[in-house]
Amino acid sequence: MSEQPPTPSHRRKRSLSRRGVIGAAGAVAAGAALTPVVFAAGSDADSGTAEAGTTPEKFPTTRSDATTGAGPATIAFAASYVGVRWAGDREGASLRLADGAWKTLSGGCATVDDGGTALVAAGDVTSYEVKAADGTTDVRSLAIDTTDGPQRTVRVPAEPTRVRGVRYLSRPAWGADESKRYKDGVVNSPEKYYPLQAITVHHTDTPNGDADPAATVRAIYEYHAVTLDWGDIGYHFLIDEAGVVYEGRYSGDDGVPAFDPDGNVVTAFHTAGYNSGNLGIALLGTLTDQGPTDAAKASLTRLVKVVARFKGLDPQARITYTNPVNGVTKDVTTVGGHRDWLQTECPGQTMYDLLDEVRAAAER
């Protein structure tokens, strides 16, 4: 059995202060003592669930334009990202944007079994070109705009959402369009839950110094859910450079991100072949030659600590992960990087070198 789903001109900076997200890194670093019996906070006032009230907020509708095959593509809007998927060699495709330079597509975070894929920042282009190497087939691309589309209204929690002292933006609060989880009228990747065994750290391989990280999260969501046909964003949580934590993969309507009411983690799509029972946390940006900001690292450490204590995991322990779907095993550290599981540069060499520090701090 396989645990993988089937493979099939300006930016607007949103204010996050109304839900108390500005300053979240400080709140994360200074949070209360952690002795949780359950992961969710103990009261509506603390958890910020729907019962605490919602307020309408407008988000731009994500616009996308799909193209099949290699060659030039013209877009009816300015695209901030282009996602590409192909079958064949992992480095079997190249992309050319407005600057005229060809970029070989490789080294990103997302991995697929039978080919390659990449999400590339496009700088508001209205055209691009894809070139396929010999032997590359089934080329598909998707131009994505998450900043300038028609406005739509989303019911957002009126109060900050928290889990045991960790503030996070719920899916409504970053503008997730839940219709993206559906295909032909049904949920594309129905939720499945398994006991948590491991935590895997990623980087999104998107630009650093992001002026609108929520828009980037929406672009990753579109890329994962539509281009890669996963039916949702691949990570359980994402963290931006300000230390803001974003809820990722949909896990239900109980107000607890990533987990079901019994404390099992929903299967996401961040580490192909090893997803079930494995929680994925992605830092926004490219952390190959530079490390995460202090705020992002503090939020990552705090989140790892909360999750590890919730499930009684030792962040520094060596474990044998066993995939509950197919029995495949892997010897890893409880908290590891994407490259510990698969052949990839993720989470970037500089971030990977910091994982020992994160593990030690999360255990304290």
C-alpha atoms as a printed R data frame, in Angstrom:
    type eleno elety resid chain resno       x      y       z
1   ATOM     1    CA   MET     A     1   0.000  0.000   0.000
2   ATOM     2    CA   SER     A     2   1.146  3.529  -0.704
3   ATOM     3    CA   GLU     A     3   0.567  6.385   1.702
4   ATOM     4    CA   GLN     A     4   0.947  8.981  -1.074
5   ATOM     5    CA   PRO     A     5  -2.038 10.681  -2.719
6   ATOM     6    CA   PRO     A     6  -2.451 10.202  -6.472
7   ATOM     7    CA   THR     A     7  -0.130 12.343  -8.612
8   ATOM     8    CA   PRO     A     8  -2.115 13.633 -11.144
9   ATOM     9    CA   SER     A     9   2.866 43.806 -10.409
10  ATOM    10    CA   HIS     A    10   2.744 44.395  -6.721
11  ATOM    11    CA   ARG     A    11   2.107 42.706  -3.470
12  ATOM    12    CA   ARG     A    12  -0.257 43.670  -0.691
13  ATOM    13    CA   LYS     A    13   1.094 43.339   2.829
14  ATOM    14    CA   ARG     A    14  -1.676 42.297   5.204
15  ATOM    15    CA   SER     A    15  -1.664 43.578   8.754
16  ATOM    16    CA   LEU     A    16  -1.636 40.745  11.279
17  ATOM    17    CA   SER     A    17  -1.841 42.909  14.368
18  ATOM    18    CA   ARG     A    18  -5.611 42.648  14.885
19  ATOM    19    CA   ARG     A    19  -5.351 39.007  15.907
20  ATOM    20    CA   GLY     A    20  -2.348 39.718  18.112
21  ATOM    21    CA   VAL     A    21   0.184 38.073  15.817
22  ATOM    22    CA   ILE     A    22   2.651 40.952  15.755
23  ATOM    23    CA   GLY     A    23   4.929 40.250  18.681
24  ATOM    24    CA   ALA     A    24   4.178 36.534  18.508
25  ATOM    25    CA   ALA     A    25   7.869 35.651  18.602
26  ATOM    26    CA   GLY     A    26   8.158 37.319  21.985
27  ATOM    27    CA   ALA     A    27   5.099 35.504  23.260
28  ATOM    28    CA   VAL     A    28   6.508 32.226  22.000
29  ATOM    29    CA   ALA     A    29   9.841 32.727  23.689
30  ATOM    30    CA   ALA     A    30   8.289 33.764  26.987
31  ATOM    31    CA   GLY     A    31   5.395 31.278  27.161
32  ATOM    32    CA   ALA     A    32   4.100 29.643  30.317
33  ATOM    33    CA   ALA     A    33   5.467 26.432  31.795
34  ATOM    34    CA   LEU     A    34   4.638 23.415  29.650
35  ATOM    35    CA   THR     A    35   2.929 20.559  31.464
36  ATOM    36    CA   PRO     A    36   0.154 19.699  29.007
37  ATOM    37    CA   VAL     A    37  -2.022 16.622  29.366
38  ATOM    38    CA   VAL     A    38  -3.639 17.412  26.038
39  ATOM    39    CA   PHE     A    39  -2.371 19.501  23.164
40  ATOM    40    CA   ALA     A    40  -5.287 21.910  22.919
41  ATOM    41    CA   ALA     A    41  -5.611 24.824  25.305
42  ATOM    42    CA   GLY     A    42  -8.090 24.310  28.107
43  ATOM    43    CA   SER     A    43 -10.639 27.060  27.493
44  ATOM    44    CA   ASP     A    44 -12.335 28.825  24.630
45  ATOM    45    CA   ALA     A    45 -10.766 32.107  25.705
46  ATOM    46    CA   ASP     A    46  -7.317 30.561  25.478
47  ATOM    47    CA   SER     A    47  -7.784 28.438  22.373
48  ATOM    48    CA   GLY     A    48  -9.503 31.037  20.200
49  ATOM    49    CA   THR     A    49 -11.801 28.414  18.657
50  ATOM    50    CA   ALA     A    50 -14.897 29.315  16.662
51  ATOM    51    CA   GLU     A    51 -17.008 29.567  19.840
52  ATOM    52    CA   ALA     A    52 -14.979 32.617  20.851
53  ATOM    53    CA   GLY     A    53 -16.392 34.438  17.821
54  ATOM    54    CA   THR     A    54 -15.372 35.281  14.290
55  ATOM    55    CA   THR     A    55 -15.196 38.403  12.221
56  ATOM    56    CA   PRO     A    56 -15.346 38.829   8.440
57  ATOM    57    CA   GLU     A    57 -12.099 39.643   6.652
58  ATOM    58    CA   LYS     A    58 -11.396 40.044   2.963
59  ATOM    59    CA   PHE     A    59  -8.691 38.128   1.098
60  ATOM    60    CA   PRO     A    60  -7.779 38.160  -2.584
61  ATOM    61    CA   THR     A    61  -9.084 35.144  -4.455
62  ATOM    62    CA   THR     A    62  -6.204 32.975  -5.628
63  ATOM    63    CA   ARG     A    63  -5.981 33.050  -9.412
64  ATOM    64    CA   SER     A    64  -4.235 30.306 -11.314
65  ATOM    65    CA   ASP     A    65  -3.685 29.417 -14.952
66  ATOM    66    CA   ALA     A    66  -2.696 25.864 -15.885
67  ATOM    67    CA   THR     A    67  -0.640 24.906 -18.946
68  ATOM    68    CA   THR     A    68   0.061 21.406 -20.246
69  ATOM    69    CA   GLY     A    69   3.292 20.600 -22.031
70  ATOM    70    CA   ALA     A    70   6.591 22.403 -22.536
71  ATOM    71    CA   GLY     A    71   6.898 25.684 -24.425
72  ATOM    72    CA   PRO     A    72   5.833 29.302 -23.882
73  ATOM    73    CA   ALA     A    73   2.807 30.273 -21.805
74  ATOM    74    CA   THR     A    74   0.978 33.602 -21.622
75  ATOM    75    CA   ILE     A    75  -0.971 34.533 -18.493
76  ATOM    76    CA   ALA     A    76  -4.012 36.792 -18.215
77  ATOM    77    CA   PHE     A    77  -2.774 38.215 -14.892
78  ATOM    78    CA   ALA     A    78   0.523 38.942 -13.138
79  ATOM    79    CA   ALA     A    79   1.748 35.735 -11.507
80  ATOM    80    CA   SER     A    80   3.926 35.800  -8.406
81  ATOM    81    CA   TYR     A    81   4.757 32.077  -8.546
82  ATOM    82    CA   VAL     A    82   4.943 29.327 -11.167
83  ATOM    83    CA   GLY     A    83   4.653 25.692 -10.134
84  ATOM    84    CA   VAL     A    84   5.926 22.974 -12.483
85  ATOM    85    CA   ARG     A    85   5.488 19.191 -12.377
86  ATOM    86    CA   TRP     A    86   6.894 16.573 -14.763
87  ATOM    87    CA   ALA     A    87   7.611 12.857 -15.137
88  ATOM    88    CA   GLY     A    88  11.142 11.617 -15.748
89  ATOM    89    CA   ASP     A    89  14.485 12.758 -14.367
90  ATOM    90    CA   ARG     A    90  14.336 14.935 -11.236
91  ATOM    91    CA   GLU     A    91  16.243 17.664 -13.103
92  ATOM    92    CA   GLY     A    92  14.403 17.158 -16.374
93  ATOM    93    CA   ALA     A    93  12.870 20.609 -16.784
94  ATOM    94    CA   SER     A    94  13.920 24.271 -16.931
95  ATOM    95    CA   LEU     A    95  11.986 27.509 -16.580
96  ATOM    96    CA   ARG     A    96  12.596 30.898 -18.195
97  ATOM    97    CA   LEU     A    97  11.008 34.033 -16.757
98  ATOM    98    CA   ALA     A    98  11.103 37.701 -17.774
99  ATOM    99    CA   ASP     A    99  14.861 38.055 -17.193
100 ATOM   100    CA   GLY     A   100  15.513 35.650 -20.077
101 ATOM   101    CA   ALA     A   101  17.710 33.254 -18.090
102 ATOM   102    CA   TRP     A   102  16.967 29.552 -18.010
103 ATOM   103    CA   LYS     A   103  16.697 28.065 -14.506
104 ATOM   104    CA   THR     A   104  17.127 24.318 -14.065
105 ATOM   105    CA   LEU     A   105  14.371 23.157 -11.734
106 ATOM   106    CA   SER     A   106  15.787 21.132  -8.862
107 ATOM   107    CA   GLY     A   107  16.600 21.250  -5.179
108 ATOM   108    CA   GLY     A   108  13.234 22.378  -3.822
109 ATOM   109    CA   CYS     A   109  11.410 20.950  -0.840
110 ATOM   110    CA   ALA     A   110   8.562 19.046  -2.517
111 ATOM   111    CA   THR     A   111   9.397 15.586  -3.846
112 ATOM   112    CA   VAL     A   112   7.412 13.237  -6.082
113 ATOM   113    CA   ASP     A   113   7.967  9.576  -6.831
114 ATOM   114    CA   ASP     A   114   8.169  9.519 -10.614
115 ATOM   115    CA   GLY     A   115   9.768 12.797 -11.640
116 ATOM   116    CA   GLY     A   116  10.438 16.314 -10.448
117 ATOM   117    CA   THR     A   117   8.664 19.435  -9.328
118 ATOM   118    CA   ALA     A   118   9.415 23.011  -8.294
119 ATOM   119    CA   LEU     A   119   7.710 26.186  -7.131
120 ATOM   120    CA   VAL     A   120   9.507 29.282  -8.436
121 ATOM   121    CA   ALA     A   121   9.029 32.917  -7.417
122 ATOM   122    CA   ALA     A   122   8.117 34.671 -10.656
123 ATOM   123    CA   GLY     A   123   8.094 38.389  -9.803
124 ATOM   124    CA   ASP     A   124   4.650 39.189 -11.250
125 ATOM   125    CA   VAL     A   125   5.306 37.849 -14.757
126 ATOM   126    CA   THR     A   126   2.686 37.631 -17.484
127 ATOM   127    CA   SER     A   127   4.523 34.985 -19.496
128 ATOM   128    CA   TYR     A   128   7.080 32.231 -19.036
129 ATOM   129    CA   GLU     A   129   8.529 29.257 -20.877
130 ATOM   130    CA   VAL     A   130   9.172 25.672 -19.825
131 ATOM   131    CA   LYS     A   131  11.824 23.491 -21.486
132 ATOM   132    CA   ALA     A   132  11.851 19.712 -21.083
133 ATOM   133    CA   ALA     A   133  14.941 17.512 -21.328
134 ATOM   134    CA   ASP     A   134  14.992 14.347 -23.412
135 ATOM   135    CA   GLY     A   135  12.876 11.688 -21.749
136 ATOM   136    CA   THR     A   136  10.796 14.166 -19.760
137 ATOM   137    CA   THR     A   137   7.047 13.740 -20.193
138 ATOM   138    CA   ASP     A   138   3.734 14.889 -18.698
139 ATOM   139    CA   VAL     A   139   4.902 18.469 -18.124
140 ATOM   140    CA   ARG     A   140   2.352 20.619 -16.336
141 ATOM   141    CA   SER     A   141   2.690 24.151 -15.003
142 ATOM   142    CA   LEU     A   142   0.529 26.490 -12.981
143 ATOM   143    CA   ALA     A   143   0.873 30.280 -12.805
144 ATOM   144    CA   ILE     A   144  -0.304 31.515  -9.399
145 ATOM   145    CA   ASP     A   145  -1.404 34.934  -8.116
146 ATOM   146    CA   THR     A   146  -2.425 35.215  -4.447
147 ATOM   147    CA   THR     A   147  -2.339 39.007  -4.029
148 ATOM   148    CA   ASP     A   148  -4.407 40.832  -6.641
149 ATOM   149    CA   GLY     A   149  -7.456 38.668  -7.376
150 ATOM   150    CA   PRO     A   150 -11.059 39.666  -6.593
151 ATOM   151    CA   GLN     A   151 -11.751 40.037  -2.897
152 ATOM   152    CA   ARG     A   152 -13.577 37.289  -1.031
153 ATOM   153    CA   THR     A   153 -14.824 37.258   2.553
154 ATOM   154    CA   VAL     A   154 -13.612 34.724   5.120
155 ATOM   155    CA   ARG     A   155 -14.820 34.297   8.714
156 ATOM   156    CA   VAL     A   156 -11.672 34.685  10.808
157 ATOM   157    CA   PRO     A   157 -11.336 34.070  14.569
158 ATOM   158    CA   ALA     A   158 -11.834 37.391  16.333
159 ATOM   159    CA   GLU     A   159  -9.300 36.549  19.063
160 ATOM   160    CA   PRO     A   160  -5.760 35.179  18.795
161 ATOM   161    CA   THR     A   161  -5.652 31.403  18.343
162 ATOM   162    CA   ARG     A   162  -3.257 29.586  20.659
163 ATOM   163    CA   VAL     A   163  -2.181 26.076  21.461
164 ATOM   164    CA   ARG     A   164  -0.515 25.793  24.856
165 ATOM   165    CA   GLY     A   165   0.978 29.244  24.643
166 ATOM   166    CA   VAL     A   166   1.931 29.073  20.964
167 ATOM   167    CA   ARG     A   167   0.030 31.597  18.886
168 ATOM   168    CA   TYR     A   168  -0.781 30.562  15.356
169 ATOM   169    CA   LEU     A   169  -2.798 31.766  12.393
170 ATOM   170    CA   SER     A   170  -5.628 29.358  11.709
171 ATOM   171    CA   ARG     A   171  -6.412 28.381   8.128
172 ATOM   172    CA   PRO     A   172  -9.151 31.034   7.854
173 ATOM   173    CA   ALA     A   173  -6.769 33.658   9.248
174 ATOM   174    CA   TRP     A   174  -4.269 33.231   6.390
175 ATOM   175    CA   GLY     A   175  -7.023 33.000   3.797
176 ATOM   176    CA   ALA     A   176  -7.164 29.293   2.996
177 ATOM   177    CA   ASP     A   177  -9.820 28.589   0.378
178 ATOM   178    CA   GLU     A   178 -11.264 25.295   1.580
179 ATOM   179    CA   SER     A   179 -12.699 24.538  -1.862
180 ATOM   180    CA   LYS     A   180  -9.126 23.701  -2.943
181 ATOM   181    CA   ARG     A   181  -9.369 20.507  -0.861
182 ATOM   182    CA   TYR     A   182 -12.120 19.194  -3.116
183 ATOM   183    CA   LYS     A   183 -11.934 17.577  -6.532
184 ATOM   184    CA   ASP     A   184 -15.012 16.651  -8.563
185 ATOM   185    CA   GLY     A   185 -17.153 17.466  -5.550
186 ATOM   186    CA   VAL     A   186 -15.400 15.230  -3.000
187 ATOM   187    CA   VAL     A   187 -12.433 15.681  -0.651
188 ATOM   188    CA   ASN     A   188  -9.344 14.932  -2.725
189 ATOM   189    CA   SER     A   189  -7.236 13.594   0.170
190 ATOM   190    CA   PRO     A   190  -9.500 12.403   3.009
191 ATOM   191    CA   GLU     A   191  -8.002 12.847   6.460
192 ATOM   192    CA   LYS     A   192  -6.260  9.853   8.032
193 ATOM   193    CA   TYR     A   193  -4.768  9.882  11.521
194 ATOM   194    CA   TYR     A   194  -1.972  7.896  13.176
195 ATOM   195    CA   PRO     A   195   0.060  8.139  16.399
196 ATOM   196    CA   LEU     A   196   2.885 10.655  16.174
197 ATOM   197    CA   GLN     A   197   6.395  9.207  15.897
198 ATOM   198    CA   ALA     A   198   8.570 11.949  14.410
199 ATOM   199    CA   ILE     A   199   8.845 15.655  13.598
200 ATOM   200    CA   THR     A   200  10.472 16.788  10.347
201 ATOM   201    CA   VAL     A   201  11.785 20.300   9.662
202 ATOM   202    CA   HIS     A   202  11.697 21.822   6.152
203 ATOM   203    CA   HIS     A   203  12.329 25.103   4.405
204 ATOM   204    CA   THR     A   204   9.973 26.177   1.633
205 ATOM   205    CA   ASP     A   205  12.773 27.200  -0.762
206 ATOM   206    CA   THR     A   206  10.961 30.492  -1.403
207 ATOM   207    CA   PRO     A   207  12.531 33.989  -1.263
208 ATOM   208    CA   ASN     A   208  13.882 35.390   1.997
209 ATOM   209    CA   GLY     A   209  12.750 38.809   3.177
210 ATOM   210    CA   ASP     A   210   9.176 38.000   2.142
211 ATOM   211    CA   ALA     A   211   6.961 41.109   2.330
212 ATOM   212    CA   ASP     A   212   3.717 39.088   2.303
213 ATOM   213    CA   PRO     A   213   4.269 35.649   3.852
214 ATOM   214    CA   ALA     A   214   0.550 34.868   4.091
215 ATOM   215    CA   ALA     A   215   0.315 35.266   0.312
216 ATOM   216    CA   THR     A   216   3.250 32.871  -0.061
217 ATOM   217    CA   VAL     A   217   1.500 30.334   2.169
218 ATOM   218    CA   ARG     A   218  -1.542 30.589  -0.105
219 ATOM   219    CA   ALA     A   219   0.696 30.059  -3.153
220 ATOM   220    CA   ILE     A   220   2.253 26.947  -1.596
221 ATOM   221    CA   TYR     A   221  -1.258 25.717  -0.800
222 ATOM   222    CA   GLU     A   222  -2.337 26.172  -4.428
223 ATOM   223    CA   TYR     A   223   0.822 24.457  -5.691
224 ATOM   224    CA   HIS     A   224   0.525 21.492  -3.360
225 ATOM   225    CA   ALA     A   225  -3.236 21.064  -3.614
226 ATOM   226    CA   VAL     A   226  -3.621 21.609  -7.374
227 ATOM   227    CA   THR     A   227  -0.317 21.282  -9.266
228 ATOM   228    CA   LEU     A   228   0.796 18.256  -7.237
229 ATOM   229    CA   ASP     A   229  -2.784 17.008  -6.744
230 ATOM   230    CA   TRP     A   230  -2.262 16.445  -3.025
231 ATOM   231    CA   GLY     A   231  -5.556 18.072  -2.114
232 ATOM   232    CA   ASP     A   232  -4.046 20.309   0.571
233 ATOM   233    CA   ILE     A   233  -0.905 22.052   1.717
234 ATOM   234    CA   GLY     A   234   1.808 19.532   2.488
235 ATOM   235    CA   TYR     A   235   2.966 20.782   5.920
236 ATOM   236    CA   HIS     A   236   1.246 20.705   9.308
237 ATOM   237    CA   PHE     A   237   2.693 24.093  10.301
238 ATOM   238    CA   LEU     A   238   4.634 26.886   8.608
239 ATOM   239    CA   ILE     A   239   6.684 29.634  10.278
240 ATOM   240    CA   ASP     A   240   7.582 32.982   8.729
241 ATOM   241    CA   GLU     A   241  10.573 35.225   9.409
242 ATOM   242    CA   ALA     A   242   8.664 37.217  12.033
243 ATOM   243    CA   GLY     A   243   8.063 33.998  13.969
244 ATOM   244    CA   VAL     A   244   4.375 33.805  13.041
245 ATOM   245    CA   VAL     A   245   3.104 30.225  12.988
246 ATOM   246    CA   TYR     A   246   0.543 29.175  10.351
247 ATOM   247    CA   GLU     A   247  -1.767 26.179  10.573
248 ATOM   248    CA   GLY     A   248  -1.174 23.913   7.594
249 ATOM   249    CA   ARG     A   249  -2.856 20.647   6.607
250 ATOM   250    CA   TYR     A   250  -6.571 20.532   7.471
251 ATOM   251    CA   SER     A   251  -7.162 18.189  10.428
252 ATOM   252    CA   GLY     A   252 -10.826 18.699  11.298
253 ATOM   253    CA   ASP     A   253 -13.138 21.260  12.822
254 ATOM   254    CA   ASP     A   254 -12.296 20.701  16.492
255 ATOM   255    CA   GLY     A   255 -10.060 23.781  16.708
256 ATOM   256    CA   VAL     A   256  -6.885 21.749  17.337
257 ATOM   257    CA   PRO     A   257  -4.357 22.100  14.488
258 ATOM   258    CA   ALA     A   258  -2.646 18.988  13.072
259 ATOM   259    CA   PHE     A   259  -4.293 16.498  15.463
260 ATOM   260    CA   ASP     A   260  -7.639 14.785  15.966
261 ATOM   261    CA   PRO     A   261  -9.450 14.750  19.352
262 ATOM   262    CA   ASP     A   262  -7.679 11.499  20.264
263 ATOM   263    CA   GLY     A   263  -4.252 13.075  19.787
264 ATOM   264    CA   ASN     A   264  -3.355 11.352  16.520
265 ATOM   265    CA   VAL     A   265  -1.662 13.417  13.823
266 ATOM   266    CA   VAL     A   266  -3.312 13.860  10.431
267 ATOM   267    CA   THR     A   267  -1.278 12.514   7.524
268 ATOM   268    CA   ALA     A   268   0.164 15.319   5.397
269 ATOM   269    CA   PHE     A   269   2.412 15.295   2.307
270 ATOM   270    CA   HIS     A   270   5.835 16.635   3.279
271 ATOM   271    CA   THR     A   271   8.094 13.550   3.249
272 ATOM   272    CA   ALA     A   272   7.068 11.140   0.504
273 ATOM   273    CA   GLY     A   273   6.835  7.545   1.707
274 ATOM   274    CA   TYR     A   274   7.195  8.539   5.363
275 ATOM   275    CA   ASN     A   275   4.237 10.871   5.945
276 ATOM   276    CA   SER     A   276   1.974  8.915   8.279
277 ATOM   277    CA   GLY     A   277   2.778  9.616  11.926
278 ATOM   278    CA   ASN     A   278   5.302 12.282  10.872
279 ATOM   279    CA   LEU     A   279   4.594 15.966  11.595
280 ATOM   280    CA   GLY     A   280   6.068 18.500   9.160
281 ATOM   281    CA   ILE     A   281   7.092 22.050  10.075
282 ATOM   282    CA   ALA     A   282   8.318 24.336   7.277
283 ATOM   283    CA   LEU     A   283  10.182 27.609   7.699
284 ATOM   284    CA   LEU     A   284   9.404 30.106   4.959
285 ATOM   285    CA   GLY     A   285  12.456 31.058   2.942
286 ATOM   286    CA   THR     A   286  15.661 29.514   1.634
287 ATOM   287    CA   LEU     A   287  18.005 28.502   4.450
288 ATOM   288    CA   THR     A   288  20.929 27.127   2.485
289 ATOM   289    CA   ASP     A   289  23.446 29.964   2.936
290 ATOM   290    CA   GLN     A   290  21.691 31.826   5.724
291 ATOM   291    CA   GLY     A   291  19.947 30.645   8.855
292 ATOM   292    CA   PRO     A   292  16.465 31.398  10.134
293 ATOM   293    CA   THR     A   293  15.767 34.653  11.912
294 ATOM   294    CA   ASP     A   294  15.931 34.574  15.696
295 ATOM   295    CA   ALA     A   295  12.146 34.908  15.795
296 ATOM   296    CA   ALA     A   296  11.621 31.987  13.417
297 ATOM   297    CA   LYS     A   297  14.061 29.774  15.308
298 ATOM   298    CA   ALA     A   298  12.389 30.637  18.634
299 ATOM   299    CA   SER     A   299   8.965 29.740  17.248
300 ATOM   300    CA   LEU     A   300  10.274 26.496  15.766
301 ATOM   301    CA   THR     A   301  11.874 25.493  19.071
302 ATOM   302    CA   ARG     A   302   8.761 26.345  21.043
303 ATOM   303    CA   LEU     A   303   6.487 24.451  18.663
304 ATOM   304    CA   VAL     A   304   8.745 21.388  18.677
305 ATOM   305    CA   LYS     A   305   8.828 21.497  22.476
306 ATOM   306    CA   VAL     A   306   5.038 21.699  22.759
307 ATOM   307    CA   VAL     A   307   4.432 18.850  20.316
308 ATOM   308    CA   ALA     A   308   7.148 16.639  21.824
309 ATOM   309    CA   ARG     A   309   5.845 17.095  25.365
310 ATOM   310    CA   PHE     A   310   2.274 16.551  24.219
311 ATOM   311    CA   LYS     A   311   3.175 13.111  22.891
312 ATOM   312    CA   GLY     A   312   5.992 12.231  25.302
313 ATOM   313    CA   LEU     A   313   8.701 12.300  22.636
314 ATOM   314    CA   ASP     A   314  12.411 12.879  23.288
315 ATOM   315    CA   PRO     A   315  13.555 15.401  20.635
316 ATOM   316    CA   GLN     A   316  17.130 14.052  20.717
317 ATOM   317    CA   ALA     A   317  16.371 10.329  20.698
318 ATOM   318    CA   ARG     A   318  17.280  7.974  17.867
319 ATOM   319    CA   ILE     A   319  14.195  6.021  16.817
320 ATOM   320    CA   THR     A   320  13.103  3.481  14.252
321 ATOM   321    CA   TYR     A   321  10.164  5.054  12.488
322 ATOM   322    CA   THR     A   322   7.660  2.492  11.213
323 ATOM   323    CA   ASN     A   323   5.183  3.584   8.566
324 ATOM   324    CA   PRO     A   324   1.788  2.434   9.907
325 ATOM   325    CA   VAL     A   325   0.432  2.121   6.351
326 ATOM   326    CA   ASN     A   326   2.980 -0.199   4.763
327 ATOM   327    CA   GLY     A   327   5.457 -1.201   7.498
328 ATOM   328    CA   VAL     A   328   8.461  0.557   5.909
329 ATOM   329    CA   THR     A   329  11.038  1.520   8.552
330 ATOM   330    CA   LYS     A   330  13.663  4.260   8.821
331 ATOM   331    CA   ASP     A   331  16.254  4.956  11.530
332 ATOM   332    CA   VAL     A   332  16.120  8.688  12.291
333 ATOM   333    CA   THR     A   333  16.258 11.227  15.095
334 ATOM   334    CA   THR     A   334  12.847 12.089  16.574
335 ATOM   335    CA   VAL     A   335  13.307 15.654  15.317
336 ATOM   336    CA   GLY     A   336  15.110 15.678  11.985
337 ATOM   337    CA   GLY     A   337  15.392 17.388   8.634
338 ATOM   338    CA   HIS     A   338  13.772 16.459   5.352
339 ATOM   339    CA   ARG     A   339  17.164 15.270   4.038
340 ATOM   340    CA   ASP     A   340  17.315 12.643   6.811
341 ATOM   341    CA   TRP     A   341  14.475 10.847   5.030
342 ATOM   342    CA   LEU     A   342  15.013 11.506   1.328
343 ATOM   343    CA   GLN     A   343  17.582 12.777  -1.171
344 ATOM   344    CA   THR     A   344  16.994 16.523  -0.976
345 ATOM   345    CA   GLU     A   345  18.778 19.709   0.084
346 ATOM   346    CA   CYS     A   346  15.879 20.622   2.384
347 ATOM   347    CA   PRO     A   347  15.836 22.239   4.962
348 ATOM   348    CA   GLY     A   348  18.941 23.999   3.631
349 ATOM   349    CA   GLN     A   349  22.438 23.338   4.957
350 ATOM   350    CA   THR     A   350  22.488 26.235   7.424
351 ATOM   351    CA   MET     A   351  19.145 25.263   8.954
352 ATOM   352    CA   TYR     A   352  20.131 21.613   9.025
353 ATOM   353    CA   ASP     A   353  23.291 22.484  10.944
354 ATOM   354    CA   LEU     A   354  21.145 24.179  13.602
355 ATOM   355    CA   LEU     A   355  18.931 21.174  14.292
356 ATOM   356    CA   ASP     A   356  21.108 19.911  17.146
357 ATOM   357    CA   GLU     A   357  20.622 23.274  18.846
358 ATOM   358    CA   VAL     A   358  16.867 23.131  18.272
359 ATOM   359    CA   ARG     A   359  16.644 19.585  19.629
360 ATOM   360    CA   ALA     A   360  18.593 20.441  22.774
361 ATOM   361    CA   ALA     A   361  16.571 23.602  23.432
362 ATOM   362    CA   ALA     A   362  13.276 21.754  22.860
363 ATOM   363    CA   GLU     A   363  14.238 19.103  25.398
364 ATOM   364    CA   ARG     A   364  14.898 21.599  28.181
